[in-house]
Amino acid sequence: MITKNFTWINGIFAFLLLLNMGCATSQNTPQGATASEFPQSFTVQVTNPLNRERESVLVLISEADLQRSHRSFNRQAFAVYDGTIEIPSQYNAKDTFNKGIALVLDNMKAGETRKLTVRYRQSGTNQRTYPKRTQAELSKKVGGRFENRKYIGGTFQNIDSLRVPDEVTDHSYYLRYEGPGWESDKVGYRFYLDWRNGVDVFGKKTNAMVLQQVGLDGYDSYHNPQPWGMDILKVGKALGVGSLAIFDNGKAVRVEKTDSTYSKITQNGDVYSSILTDYYGWQVAGQKLNVHSQLSIHAGTRLTRHQMRLENGQPQNISTGLIKDKAAKLVSSKGEAGKSYGYIATYGPQTLNTPPDKVGIAVLFKPQDLITLTQDPLNHVVQLKPSNGQAEYYFLAAWELEPNGIKTEEQFHQYLKRTAEELAHPVQVKVSR
């Protein structure tokens, strides 16, 4: 009897000891993880150089910095923490221009420096999942056939990449909403993956991801109001918002004639998504160019970043712009290097809805890249000078019906100025050694 009691007491003592050890471990380990899951760590210092608060801050920890400072880092098993709070993050392995860890801080105070911790294990896989706040997709029909450049029959299937068939033209009924789409929790975009190559806007009435359902209830049903929102911008033969072009003989020429076009979803992540499109043999302004064009978006933003690499030629300009609309007033700024990006923008009742809703659209660019602001019969145009075979700019759309949307022209201009200032002052990221 004594022996049994002693054994029972020993068991209770051992249980309490293990429980105490477990509590001590959890107090010193970030929420959602254990020391055994991610035994290695390093810190990343993120600084807001602006003397004001900013929101939805994209932080990119480059692959080059990681390889240089922490060669044992394993992109298949890691998590990022702000103190004890796990920050949604992802590794951009397939991205063309922004390889590395991507994360978004909801806000940063004026002049704040935040110290984040990246925890990882050197081998194995431990993929984290977070609420999905961005998306990129491409969907084509399968099981049918082309007749006179129209796709007859078949059902839509999401794909990772596509060499655009020679039969594809506008309204071929082959690609769902006619091309790739990308979105954040703020807004969605698409571009026509055919001879038009124009960028259009999906206004959203929800913060949820919606692209996966667009165009499944009728090929162009998104031109009419839906519970999630609708296609809100007129594009036609114009630049829409931010379409790639070259200004030649008095007009902006979109990517209309190519030898071939190849598009792929490079990232479809929770906090960052991107699409790469390779245009081979773009015939424009007396040249044949190869352009590698990447569009990307991150959680909490309306901004799309357009980065590109140019080959087989030296174009005098890379141009983009906004569709002209008599109901939408143009404003512009050439910006100031080191202080603010330049921009062109319009705001007014310029949507496809009846009566039209108010929407603001804009293109933003580095002041040092600007050649000139101009126009053609259809567009307000920005001409930019490529540097070392590369070029980039940003574009955005803000619809008054989005959740907590921008409701007035004054609010849109304030938002635009803040955005232009933030682009000129990106957060500073320093990886510890």
N, C-alpha and C positions, 0 to 999 in steps of 0.2 A: 504493500500500500504506500509505504514511504517512497519506494523506488518509482512507482507510478506518478506520485505527486511531483517528485523531483523532475521527472522527464517532462511532465506537463508544464511546470514552471519554466524549465529550460526552453521549451518550445515558445512560450509566450514571450520570454526575454529576447529570443532570436527574432521573433516576428517584429517586436517593437524596435529592435536595433535596425532591422532592414527598413522598416517604415521611416525611422528617423533619418537614415542614410538617403532614402529616396527623397524626403522633403528637402534635405540639405542640397541635394543635386538639383532639384527643380528650382530652388531659389537662385542658383547661380547659372542657370541655363536659360537661354531665350525661350519665350513661349512658343509652343508648337514643335520643339525639337528636343533632343537629348544629347548629352556630350558624346555618347557612343555613336550617334548618327553623324555628327559633324565635329570631329575632334580637332581639326585644324582651323585657324582663323587669321585674318589680317584686317586692318582698318582702312577705311576710305574717308577722306576729309572732303566735304562738299561745302563750298562757300558761295553765298549770294552777294555779289559785288554791288548790288543796287541798294540805295538808301531808302528802300520801301519794301513792303511785303510783296511776294509773288506767289502764284498758285499753279498747281499742276506742272511741277518742275521736272523735266526729263533729265535724268542723270545717266550718262553713258560711261562705263568703265571699259576702256578700249582693250581689245584682245592683245594689242602690242604691249600695253602697260602690264597686263596680267602675265604675259609670257616673260617679260623682262624682270618683274619683281617676284613672281610666285609661280615658278615653273611646275610645281606639284599641284596647282589648282586643277580641279576636276569639274568641268562644266556640266557633267551629268549628275552631280550630287552636291548641291550648295543651296544656301539660303542667305538672305540679307536682312540685317536687323538694325533698327534704330533703338538703342537701349535694349529693352526686352521685347519690343514689338517687331514682329516679322513684317517686312515690307515686300509687297508683291514685286517679283522680278522675273527676268527670263534671260536666257543666253541666246544672243543673235549669232548663230553659227553660219547661216546661209546668206545673211545680209551682205550686200556688195560693198556698201560704204560705211556701215556702222556695226562692225563685228565687236562682240564683247557683251558684257552684262548691261542690260537696260532695266531701269526702274523709274518710277514716278513718285516724287514727294508731293503730297497734297498741298503743302504750303511751306514757305520759308519766310522768316521774319527779316526785316531790314538788316542788312549786313551780317546776317547769321552765318555761323559755321557749324555744321552738323557733322558729327563723327559717326559713321556707319560701320558695322562689323559684317564682314563676309565670312561665313562659316562653311566649311566643306570637308569632305573626306576624299582621300587621294585616289580611291578606286571604287568601283561599283556604280550603281545608279540609284538615285533618290530624287525623282522628279517631283517638284512641288506644283500644286494646282491652286489657282486663285480665281476670283470672279473675273469673267471675261469682259474687258472694257475696250478692246479693239478687235478688228477682224479684217481679213483680206481673203477674197475668194474669186474663183473663175469657174464658170459652169458652162458646159457645152452639151449638145444633144447627141445621143448615141442610139443606134438601132433604126435610124432612118436613112435618107439618101438626099443628095443634092439633085435638083432639077432646075435648070435655068437660073442657077445661083441662089435658089431658095431651098431650104432644108425641109423635106417633107417627112412627117412622122417623127418617131423617136421620143425619148424622154431625156430630161436634163440630168446630168451627172457632174458633180464637182470634180475638178482635176487640179493637179499641181502646176502643170505647164502645158503650153500649146504652141506649136508652129502653125501660124494662121493659114488655113487652106486657101489656095488661090481662088476658089469659088466664092469666098466670103466677101460680101459688100454690105452696104447699109440695108437693113431690114431683110437679112437672109434667114432670120428665125433660127439661127444656129447657136448663138451665144445668149444665155440668159441676161437680160437687160443690156445686151449688145457688147459686152466687154467685161474686163475685170472691175471689181468693186472693192472699196476699202472704207472703213468707218471707225469712229471713236464713239464714246458715249454721248458726244455732242452732235455729230453730223456725219453724213455719209457722202461718198463720191463714187463716180464711175467714169470710165472713158471708153469711147467707141473704138473697139479693136478692129477697125477696117480703114478705108481710105480717109475717113474723116479725122480720127485721132483727136477728138475734142473732149474736154472734161466737162461733166455735168454734175449737178448737186442733188442729193436726196436730203430734203429737210426731214428732221425726226421729231416726233412728239413724245418720244420715250428715250430713256437712257440705256435701254436694253439693246442688244445686238439684233438687227432686223434684216440684214442683207440675205440671210439664208432663206427668207420667205418671199423676197421681192421677185415678182414676175412669174410666180408659180400659179397664180390664180387668174391667168390671162397674160398674154405676152407683153402688152404694154399697159397693164392695169395701173402701174405706178404713176401714170400721167394724171390719174384721178385721185382725190383724197382717200387715204386708207387710214385705218386705226393707228398705224405706226408713223404716218407722214405721207410724203409724196415727192416725186420729181418736181423741183421748184424753179428750175432755170431754163430759159430759152437759149439754145445753142445754135442750131441750124448750121450755117456756113461760117459762123463766127468762132472766136476763141473761148466762148463760154467763160470759164474762170481758170486761168493758169495753164491753158493748153500750150504745148511746145510748138514753136514756129521759128522761121527765119524771115526777117523783113527784106523783101526784094522787089524792086520795081514798084515801090509805093504801096505795097500791101504785105500783111503778115501771111506767110504761106505755111500752113500746117503740114504735118508729115503725111503727104498724100501718095507719093509714088516711091515705092521701095522694091528691092529685089525680093526680100522676105522679111517677115516679122515673127519674133519669138517672144512670148510672154510667160512669166512664171511667178508663182507666189513664193517669195523668198522668206517671209516671216508671216505667220498667222498666230500671233501671240496674245497673251492676256493683257499686256500693257503696251505693246508695240507691234505694228504690222507693216509690211512693205511688199511692193510689187516691182519686179524688174522686167523691163521690156527692151529687147534688142532690135533695133531697126537697122537692117543691113542694106546698104546701097540706096540711102535716101537721096533722091534726085532733086536738088534745089539749088538755085542761084549758080548754075553752071558747075556744080560739084556733085560727087557721089560720096556721101558720108555714112559712116557707121556710128550710131548713137546708142549708148547703153544708158537707159533712162530709169531711174528708181524713184518711186513715189512712196512716202512713208508717213505714218501718223502715230501719235501716242495717246494714251489715256488722258482724258480731261481737257483736250484741246480741240479747236476747230482747224488748226493749222495742218496743211499738208506740206511736207518738204520735198522739193524736186531737185535731185542731184543727178548729174549726168557726166559721162565721159565720152569724148568725141575722138573719132579716128578717121584716117584717110582723107584729111582735109583740114583747112583752117578757115572756117566761116567768119565773115566780117562781124557777125552778130549772132547771138541767140536771143530770140524774142518771145514774148508772151504778152498776156493782157487780159482785158475784160470786154465782154459784149457791150455794145452801145445800146442804151435804152433811154428814150426821151423822158421817161418817168423817173430816171435815176440820175442824180447830180454827181458829177465827177469831182473828186478832190485828189490832190497829189502832193507829195513831198519828195524832194531829192535826198533827204536825210543828211546826216553828218557822220563821217567816219569816227568810230569810237563812241558815239553818243546815241545814234538812232538809225535804224534802217530807213531807206526810202520806201515809198509806196504809191500806188494808185488805187483808188477805191470808188465805188459808187454805192449809193443807198437810196432806196425808194420802193414803190409798189411795182416790182419787176418780176413777179413769179408767174407760173403757169396757172395758178388758181384763179377762179372767177368769183368775186372780184380779186384782183391780185393782192397778195400779202406783201408786207415790207421785208426786204432782205438786203443785207449789206454783203458785197463781195470785194475782195482786195487781192493784190499781188504785192509782196514785199521783197526787197532786194538790198544787197550791200551797196552803199553809196559809191564805193570805188569801182564797182562793176558797171555803173550806168554809162551808156553812150548817150542816149537821149530818150525823152518821152515824146511820143508822136501819136499818130492815129491813121486809120484808113477808113474806108466807107463803113465798115462793120464794127470796128474795134477801137478801144483805147489801148495803145501799145507801149510796152517797155522794151527798149533795145539794150541788151547787156553784152559786155565784152568777155568772151571766154578767156580763161587764164590757165596756161599749161595743159591745154586740152580738156579742161573741165569747166563746168558752169553749174550754178544752183540759184534757186529762188524759192520763196514760199507763197502759198495762196490759201485763202480761207473763204468761208461763207457763214453768215450768221442770220438765221431765220427768226422772225418775231414769235413764231408759234412753238419753238423748241422749249423744253422745260426751263423755267427761269431765264427765258431768252431776252435778247436785247430788243427793246421796244421802240426806241426813238433814234433819230439821226444823231443827236448829241451823244447818247450813250454809245453808239457805234463808233463815233470819232474818238471818244475817250478810250474805248477798248483798243482801237487801232493804234493810237499813240503809245499806250502802255505796251502793246505787243511789239511795236517797232523798237521801243527802248529795251525790252527784254531780249530780243534777238541780238541786239548789239552788245549785250552784257550777259553772255551765257554763264551759268554757274561754273565755278572752278573746281575741278576734281583732282585730288591728289591721293595716290595709292601709297600706303606705307610699304617699306621694304622689310 
